Structures are given as structure tokens and as C-alpha cells.
Amino acid sequence: MKEPISNKEEYTLFFTLVSQHIKSGQAKAAVAVNSAMILLYWDLGKLIAAKQVENSWGNSVIEQLAKDLKVAFPGVSGFSRTNLFSIRQFYLFYATAKVQQLVGLLAASGGETQKVPQLVGQPINRFAHAEDDYDFQFVRQAVAQIPWGHHIVILTKVKEPDSALFYLQQTIENNWSRAVLTLQIEQNLFARQGKAITNFKTTLPEQQALLAQQILKDPYNFSFLTLEPKVQELDLEKQLIDHISKFLLELGKGFAFIGRQYRFEVGKKEYSIDLLFYHIRLRCFVVIDLKTNEFEPEYAGKMNFYLSAIDDLLKTDADQPTIGILLCKRKESVEVEYALRGISKPIGVSEFTFAEALPENLKSSIPTVEEFENELNKIAEA
């Protein structure tokens, strides 16, 4: 006779623990399956490309191969004519990369990097013997960490291997979905990342300066906002916080929002900071000051004051020095460099862009979505 479970709470905890183990195992299995498939595609791409060169075969061999594989492996997807062309493109695309681009990528993803120094700057030998392909091993290890659908996005939208490796790295670090990866490519993140003008090299330790520089962009893309051309700073702040998830996505991984118009006292006066964040990886507070006009040199002095105050009032011994980011509608690079020279606190200056609202006198002449749909329906019915 089966005895009933007497302790329901204990069983519930037990069942939850078992479920967590199963889900964890399923996730690990899915990752392993994906990696195996990507490595298979890599090897197939290499084999196809090499045989086409060796035997002077044209693209017809890929079409024939797709037909024969369909017969040999009925019910197995992934070997269609279109995908075989993509598999060959995938291999040849990364075969033009240089290993120096992978040093940071493999370090970020936990990969082995001990063989990288002897290969830095060396283009990959596309058809070298596998046992000698130490450089290939680094590339293969990296590409196997993201799904094939993400690779298709990169192959379709990115032209240069250097930028492709950047998006590959960011996808691994940030666990981007395909939709987020597509958005970041379309917004040209590669060209904007680390491009802000800063004084980090003279105000931060070397490693902290390098990492801090890479988290800044120029310009920041706030296209998810629609604002009047003469938008006021408080309205810009409010809309950014109203769209905080998109704002954090644009800022990048690691930013934790603390507050808007963060107030503090120095002496007998009260001051407020536009936006205050904490960066998890940098382990420091980040002050963001929004300026809806062109950069002025005095902005750097005021930011220096804010950073000194936050370092005294909030920073602990476990925190790194507070960083300031000035976001302006426009800036003149030489002017910014002069303004930051001699400043003791780490400050970066970037521009931002947004979608401008239509003037009121034009809004009435632009059809609404409903009016546009009605017109389309009339055409369809005609």
C-alpha cells in the first residue's frame, strides 16, 4: 500500500528543486546542441569552399549537394540550397578576420587566450590543415556561442569581419535576442561605441579607463523619443525615464538607475543631478547631465563639482571614482578637449539624437494611421 506524502511543504520544495535541475539541464543541452550545430556548419562551409577551389566547381555543386542531402537525411532540416549558401558564406566571411580582434572577445566570454599573442594581426589561412588551425580554433570557439539565426542577421547586415566580431562579442556578453541584435546593428553601435571624448586616461587607472571608455557612445541614439526641436531638459529627462527600459538598452549593460533630479546638499545650498546611475561592472556611480543645446566649457566645471560631491557623499571604499557623462545636442571636439584638460574628475562628453516632432502647421496635412488604412482599403476594394 502506497503511503501518502505527509509533509506537503517539504514535497513542494523538493519538486521545485527537481524542476530547477531539469530546466538547468535543458538549457545546458540546448546550448550544447547549438554549439555542435554551428561547428558542423563551420566545417561544412570550409569543406564546400575548399572543394570548389580545388575542383573549380561552380555554385551548381551546392544545388546538387542540397538535393542529395535531402535524400540521404530525410526529415533533417538545415541543408537546403539557401542554407548551404549561407553556410559557405559564414565560413568565408570569418576566414578574413584577424585574430587580434578576438583577444577581448574570448577574454569576455571566458575562452582560452594563451595562444593569441603569437597570432595577433595574422589573417586566417582559410584552407589550412585543421590540426594546424590554432587561429581557427579561436574563431570557432567564439562563433559557436550564438544561435544560427543571429549569425544570419550578422551575415545579412554587417559587411566587415571586424564589426561582425564586435556584434558577436556584444551578443555573448549581453545575451541579446535576435531582435535586439538587429536593432543595435541598424543603429550602428560598432561605429558609436567608445567614441566619446573623455579625460579618462589622465583621471582613472589604466584598466578602469579602458573599460570606462568602452561603455560610452557617441552619439547616443534616443530615436525612441519624439520631441520638439527646442525641447527642455526636464522634459527630456522625464521622457527618458518614462522609456527607462529602452534608455537602459541604449546606455548598455551594467547601468542600474538610482534616480532623477537626485538632490544633495553642499554647505547650506541644495543641488540636483539630472540622472544618477550605478555601473555594476565599473563599480562606480555615474552622473549624467543632459544639455539640450551645444556644449559649453563651463559644463565641465559644474560636472567636476557634482562628481566631487558624489564621491564624498555616496562613494564607499569599495567603489571606484564616480564618472560623469555630459550629453549635449551638439559639441565641438576641440572645445571639449580644452575644457576637459586639467579637470581632476573623469568626464566624458557625447552628443545625442532623437526624432523631432512635426511642426503643428504640418501635422494637419499628414494623414493619420486610420486615414491611411482607409485609403488602402478603398484601393483594394476598387
N, C-alpha and C positions, 0 to 999 in steps of 0.2 A: 504494500500500500504506500502510495506517494505521500510524503509528509508536506503540508502546506508551508510556505515561507512565512516564518513568524515575524521577522523584522523587515517590514516594508521599506522603511527609510534606508536601511543598510543595503537592501537589494537595489533600490533606486540609485544609490551612489555607485554600487557595483556595475549596474547596467550602463550608467553614464561613462564610467571608466572604460568599459569594454568598447562602447561606441566610439570614444575618442581614439582608442588604439586602432580600431578598424578604419576610421576616417584618415588618420595619420598614415596608415599603411597604404590606403587607396591613393592618397596624394603622392606618396613616395613612388608608388608603382606607376602612376601617370607620368611623373617626371622622368622616370627611368625609361618608360616606353617612348616618350617624346625624344629623349636624347638618343636612343637607339635608332629611331626613325631618321632623325636629322643626320646622324653619322652615316647611315645607309645611303641617304640622298647624296651626301658629300662624296662618298666612294663611287656611287653610280655616276655622278657628274664628272668626276675625274676620269673614270673609265671611258665614258662616252666621248669626252673631249679628246682624250689621248688617242683612241681608236680612229676618230675622224681625221686627226692629223696624220697618224701612222699610215692609214689606208686611203687617204684622200677621199673619204666618204663625205657626201653632202648631207643635207637635212633629211633626205629620204630614209636614211638608216634609222632615224628616230621614229619616223612614222611606222616603219616596218617593225621596229622593236616594240612599240606600243601594241600593235596587233598581236604579236607573238606572245608577249607577256600576259595579255588578256586571256589567251587560250591556255597558257601554262599555269596561270594563277587565277582561275575563275573566282569571282567574288572578292578579290583583293583590290582595294582602291589605291590610288596614288601613282599609278603607272600609265596614266592617259597620255596622249600625244602632247597636250598642253603642259601637263605637269613635268613630263620628261624634258621638254624645252626649258622649263623653269629650273629644273634640277641642274641641267648643264650650265645655265646662266648663273645660278647660285654659286657653283664651284669656280667658274672662271672669274666672276666678279671679285670674290675674296682672294683669289690667287694673285691678284695685282696689288694686294695690301702689303704694307711693310710692318715687320714685327714690332718696331718701336711704338706703333700705335696701340699695341696690346699690353704693354707693361702695366699701365694704370688699370686697364680693363681687368686683367687677371688678378691683380692685387685686390681690386674692389670686390671681385667675385670669389676670392678665396683660392684661386688657382695657383699651381706651381709656377714660379718665375725664375728658377735658378739658371735656366739655360738661355734666358733672354739676352743678357749683356753681350754674348758673343755673336748674336744675330741682329742686334739693333741696326736699323737702317737698311737691312738686306732684303731686296724684293724676293718673294717666294718663287722657287723654281717649280713651275706648275706641274711638270710631269716627272719629277724626281722619284727615285725608288722609295717606297713607303718607309722602309727601315731607316732611311737617311733623312726623312722629312721631319726633323725636330721643329722647324718653324711651322710646318703644317699642324703639328700636334697642338700648338698654342691656339691657332685659329679654330681647329676642330673642337677643342675644348670649349671655346667661347661660343661658337655658333650653336652648339648642341644644347645651350641653356635656355633658348627661347623657342616657342612653337613655330611650326612651318608657316602658319597664317601670318605671323609677324614678319617672317622673312619675305613673304610675298609682298607685303606692304613696303618694306625697305627696298626690295629689288625694283618695285614699280615706281617709287617716288624719289629715290636717292641715286644720284649719278656717280659720286665719288666714294671709293672704299673707305677713305679716312672718315668722312662724315657718317658712313654706314656703321663703322665700328663704334663711333660715338653714340649713335642711337641704340646700338646693340648693348653697349655698356649701361646706358641710362635705363633701358628696359629691364636688364638684370637687376640693377640696384634698386629701382623704384617699383618693380613688379607691374609695369604698365600693361593695361589691356590693349587690344589692337586699336580700339577707338582713340585712346589717349596717345598711343604712339603715332597714329595718323595725324592727330591734331598737332603734336609737337613738331612733326616734320613739316607740315603745312605752314606752321608759324616760324619755321626756320630757326629752331632752337640752337642748332650747331653754330650758326653764324653769330648768335647773340650771347651765348654762354661765355662768361669770363671776360667780356669785352668792356665792362665799366671802367672808368678812370678812377683809380684809388691811390692811397698812400700806404697801402698795407705792407709793402716791402720795408718801409722805414719805421713802422709803428707796431709790427707784430713779429713774433718769432717766425723763422723761415717756413716751417711746415704749416703753421696756423695761417700764415699769409697766403700760401699756395692754395690751401683748401678754401679760405675765405674768398679769394679772387674768383675761384671756380663757381661759387654759388651765386655770384652776381651776373646779371644780364644787362644788355644794352642794345636796343631799348626793351623795356617791359611792355608786353602786349596786353592791354586791357580792352580788347575788342569785344569782350562780353558786356561792356558798358556802352550805353548810348547817351552821350552828354552834350550839352550846349557848348559851342566853341569857347565861351567865356565862363566856363564852369568855375564855381567857387570851391576852395579847398575842403570846406566842411561837407559839401555835397558829394565831392569825390570820395572822401573818407567813408561817408555813410553808405554810398553805393558799393564800395569795395567790401565793406563788412556785410552788407545785405547779400553779396555774392561771395561769401567767405570761402566756400569750397573751391570755386574757380580761381579766386585770388591766391589761395594757398597752392593750387596746382601750378599757377604761373610763377610763384615765388620759388617753388621747388621743394624737394624732400627735406624734412628736418625742421621746418618752421612751425612753432607752436604759438598760437595767438594768445596774448595776455590781455591787451586792452586798447581801446580807442580813447583819445584825449586823456591819456594817463596823467594824473595830477601828482605833483610833488612840490615840496617847499624847500627853498634855499633862503636862509635868513628869515626875513619877515614877508617875503614875496612868494606867491604861488605861480607855478608854471605848469604847462601841459604839453605832452608829447603826442603828436598825431597818432602814431601806431607803435605799439610795443610788442615785440615777439621774443621768444627764446629759441635758439637754434640748438637742436639736440646733438648733432654731430660736432659742431664747433664748441659746444658747451659755453655759450655766452648769450647775453641779452643782445637784441638787435633793435635799434631805434630807426624807424622810418619816418622821414619828414617829407610831406608832399608839397610841391610848389607848382601851381598851375600856370606859372609864367616862366620866363627864361632864367637860367642860373645867374645868381648874383654872388660876388665874393663873400659878402657878409653872411650868407647862409652857412658857409663852412665854419665860421667863428661861432655862430649860435649852436650848430651841431656839436662842436667841440665842448661847449658848455653843457649841453644835455648829457653827453657821454660821461663827462667828469662827475655829474650829479648822480647818474645811474650807477656808476662804478662805486661811489661812496654809499649810496642808499640801498642798493639791491644786490650788488655783486658780492659773492662769498669767496672764500679762499679756494673753493673747488671750481669756480668759474674762471673762464678766460676773459680778457678785456672786452668790454662792450663795443660793438661795431655800429656805425651809423651809415644809413643809406639815404642819400638825398635823391628824390625822384622829381625831376623837372620836366616841363613840357619841351624845353629846348636847352641846349648848352653849347658853349664854345670850348673846345678841348683845351686850347692854350690857356684860356682864362681859368678853367678848373684846375689845371696843373699848377698854376701860380698860386691860386687860392689855397690849395692843399699843402703847398710847400711850407715846412716849418710847423704845421699843425701836429700836435703831440698825440692825438687820438686817431684810431683807424676809421677812415671815412671813404665811402665810395659814392660816385655820382653817376646816375644814369638818366636817360630820357624815358618817357612812357608815351604810348599811343593809345587812342580809343576811337570808337566810332562816333562821329559827330552827328547830332540830331539834325533833321531837315529844318530850315527856317520855316516859321509859321506861314509865310506867304506862299510857300511851295507845297505845304502839306495837303492843302485842299485840292491841288491838281494831281496828286498821286493817288491812284486807286487803292482802296483797302484790299485785304486778302479776300474778303467776302465778295467785293465787287469784281475782283479779278476772276474768282471761281465762277461767278455768274456769267461772265463774258465767255469763259471757256465752255461752259455748259451750252450756251446759245450756239456757239460754233459747232459743238458736237451734234446738236440736235438738227442743225440746218441741213 
